[in-house]
Amino acid sequence: MRHFYCSLIIALSLITACTSDRDIAEPTVITNPEAVLVHYWNFNALPSGTLMEALPDMSLLPGQASISYEGDGTGYMDDFAPGYTTNARNSDIDGAGLRARNPSDTRYLLISVPTTGFKKAVVKFATARSGSGATQQSYTYTTDGVNFTATNLETNSYSAPEDPVNDLVTLDFSGISETDNNPNFKIKIAFGGTNASGATGNNRFDNLTLEAEPLTAGVAPSALQYNNNNSFTVNTEITPLHPTVTGSVISYTISPALPDGLSIDNETGIISGTPASESPATTYTVTASNAFGNTTTTLSITVNPMPVAALIHYWNFNALPTGTLTTVNSDVSLTTSAGTITYPGTGAGYMDQVTPGSLINVQNGAVEGLGLRVRNPSNTRNLDIKASTVGYTNIVIRFATERTGSGATEQQYSYSIDGVNFITTSLPITTYSPAAEPNFELVAIDLTGIAGVLNNPNFIFRINFSGATASGASGNNRFDNITIHGNNL
């Protein structure tokens, strides 16, 4: 028998000795069976570096809760790892936590935790400090967003243990009616005691929660649905996806993260945006929540590559005749009417061929052959490229260009969607200074965001000429391999 008791004592001693020093004694937990989790920070997704703000990882009041580190001095917030499992929810790991660095006596953590629609709030968090961190935390709250008090707050200060030991702090506001249904409710954590003014050291926080009781009884949302199979195209704005749901919803979340460029509105559940990269068919789970529960649904999203653009019009100029040119038809056109280039205006300027051309932007295996020469004086004329875009969208114009030493030093770009009036609205570039020969350069003008350009029989792209030499009697600008690409409607 004596041997049995000795063995039992040894076993208990071993169990006690093996307990992690990151564990804490079981605290007195305030439990309200009617309460729900309103705000929750697990801090596991904090970015590295200095933090100006930490937003909750979960909130029933989207866009309203936050943590900041107010005051002055060199103290700042950042993340630390590993965090703690104390007060973690949803089986969250101890990934990371929030660190408030010294000097902390001139700063304070400001925790905005509105309770709109809720009452009897209880706030909990795990906390610790580094060896040179502030030894005292002081807690106050505000109900008007301005004036802070500790009135009726049973726990208004705490001495955090030294990491890796951490403790659970519980701030019980359930008996303070002014904190009920309050959009201005905030908590301040100030730092003092030994070390708070030091240049090193910090206090640490993890798994901060606010639980509260809904003001009115209700039911969880249900029957959440989206259009299930959704196929989108890179760089093309999607038609927003609207959910249908039965009952009221406070917030929507989605997992995994949507493709780059797409987002979900946490309040309405609408998915919108312009996908920036390809993504294979992926199943996403959307959760709609209110204070009484949640409902989920799935939907599939695929982001396809941009279709290969069609060469709608192309001028390689290799078949230009000699002499003065009045109209230059496109060498390739997919539309019913060919594209045309003219040089209207007044004065002695004119168009003719030039050799050699350029291989820049060459299409269909064409040789550099000839190019188009637009002669001075050019400041009284304009080069008009008339090109129907009927049946096409996402229009992009490209061409190779250069000038002679006495040619116009600036090209000015505009366009017309009615064949009469010319504008520069939404053009990505409106002017360009071509290099002097022999240096052809590529100019690309993306018109995909201009709705009036697509599917338009009257589209004209205009190039005007300016600069000190544009009015001269000699000199010219040169063009080759003018292309207009687009996608089929």
Beta strands, then each sheet from edge to edge (+ up, - down):
strand 1: 36-41
strand 2: 58-59
strand 3: 66-71
strand 4: 77-80
strand 5: 97-101
strand 6: 107-112
strand 7: 118-129
strand 8: 136-142
strand 9: 148-149
strand 10: 157-158
strand 11: 167-172
strand 12: 186-192
strand 13: 202-214
strand 14: 222-225
strand 15: 229-233
strand 16: 244-246
strand 17: 251-255
strand 18: 262-264
strand 19: 271-273
strand 20: 279-290
strand 21: 293-304
strand 22: 310-315
strand 23: 327-329
strand 24: 332-333
strand 25: 340-342
strand 26: 351-354
strand 27: 371-375
strand 28: 382-386
strand 29: 392-403
strand 30: 410-416
strand 31: 431-432
strand 32: 441-446
strand 33: 460-466
strand 34: 476-488
sheet 1: 2+ 1- 13+ 5- 4+
sheet 2: 2+ 1- 13+ 7- 11+
sheet 3: 3+ 6- 12+ 8- 9+
sheet 4: 3+ 6- 12+ 8- 10+
sheet 5: 14+ 16-
sheet 6: 15+ 21+ 20- 17+
sheet 7: 18+ 19-
sheet 8: 24+ 22- 34+ 27- 26+
sheet 9: 24+ 22- 34+ 29- 32+
sheet 10: 23+ 25- 28+ 33- 30+ 31-
end
